[in-house]
Amino acid sequence: MQDLTPARADLDPIEIASRDEIEALQLDRLKWSLRHAYDNVAHYRASFDAAGAHPDDLRSLGDLARFPFTAKADLRANYPFGMFAVPRDRVARIHASSGTTGQPTVVGYTKADLDVWGSVVARSLRAAGLRPGDLLHNAYGYGLFTGGLGIHLGADHLGLTTVPISGGMTQRQVRLIHDFAPKGITVTPSYALSILDEYAEQGLDPRESSLQVGIFGAEPWTNAMRAEIERAFDMHAVDIYGLSEVMGPGVANECVETKDGLHIWEDHFYPEVIDPVSGMPVADGEPGELVFTSLTKEAFPIIRYRTRDLTRLLPGTARTMRRMEKITGRSDDMIILRGVNVFPTQIEEQLMTVAGLAPHFQIQLSRPDRMDEMAVLTEAIPAAASAEARRAAAADLAGKIKASVGISVRVAVADPGGVARSQGKAVRILDTRPKA
């Protein structure tokens, strides 16, 4: 793999500023953001007043803990435009969640917000190793989902040449990578596996492709998955983080020279990590739930938004700005099985160690009697698809899950191609348990 480390002179000065400079900027911008939200969004005025907190109470960064959290339920309760802090005619773009699990959440951007969004995504793409003039294959979905258009905005800002292929049409994805010779690809890690399957189907070697870096996000993925993708493509694989409620992709990104966690662009987003039960902030380095407050957003300020993502904050390395560890899971994706907390990434981590199994899986939850049961559906690679090889692989995986996670599961190993493929975010959990 080539060295893609950016020159220090190419970085934004704030990326390598002192902590004192960064925190002074954060405090100034945080005062503005709290006041902007309080003065212009009825929900924030009511929630601040109910908590006995006022923007004038913020005198240090630590004072932010006095202010109430914002949750997804608050955004749904104010559907569609109740959380906007500017008149509707100043909103230049609207995005929304799919709404598959309830009322959609709607977010908006002014022209200034779009400029900030483009700049932080450009910073992320540069940290990943891309440079002006490079060709980017953008396989994130376009539309109301922020992924495709957010990456495209940053690519334009950085001066890349973008192939806006979006998701799906996997045969065409491989053909265009082969024909157009992009340097980078942006895609969910689960869909990257589908692209790898298509390379095999077409008899092509992905290691001979032009790709030098893949920028993967929108779902948790493990370092074991990183190693598999890097080996398969002979390219760098880095993590990008974002969520629509905070901005979209580009809130944080791994630096290709270190790959040791995602540097948060702290000049625009203030991070906290809290105990998910008590809601109290924890010290940097301690695990918990990630919370974000926007510092510069005009149309849709977000104050202490509970992301449900689980991580910890770490000191900067390649940049002065703090890092967040790779997301280990989401508190709302956590499975509690017979008193044991289980995350899909724990299953993925063990799966990646079993020879003969492809990196595709689904977790199936059921309650045939009184007790919850978990089954893991995975599939064999073509070279290990015999009945005997599949039985051995199933026993191996079940044993490793029991030893590492502490639960007994049934493992079913399907024929190659037997697990449903994702063309975006993977569906990892199928829950058929009766609803209470």
VENKA-V517808 format. One record per helix or strand of 2 or more residues. SS is the DSSP state (~ for helix, > for strand). FROM is the first residue (numbers start at 1). TO is the last residue. If there is no record, write none. Layout:
ss	from	to
SS	FROM	TO
SS	FROM	TO
This chain:
ss	from	to
~	8	10
~	13	16
~	19	40
~	42	51
~	55	57
~	61	66
~	72	77
~	88	90
>	93	96
>	106	109
~	111	127
>	135	138
~	146	158
>	161	163
~	170	180
>	184	187
~	189	201
~	206	208
>	213	216
~	223	233
>	236	243
>	248	254
>	262	264
>	269	274
>	288	294
>	305	311
>	313	314
>	323	324
>	329	330
>	335	337
>	340	342
~	344	351
>	357	366
>	373	380
~	382	384
~	387	405
>	410	414
>	429	431
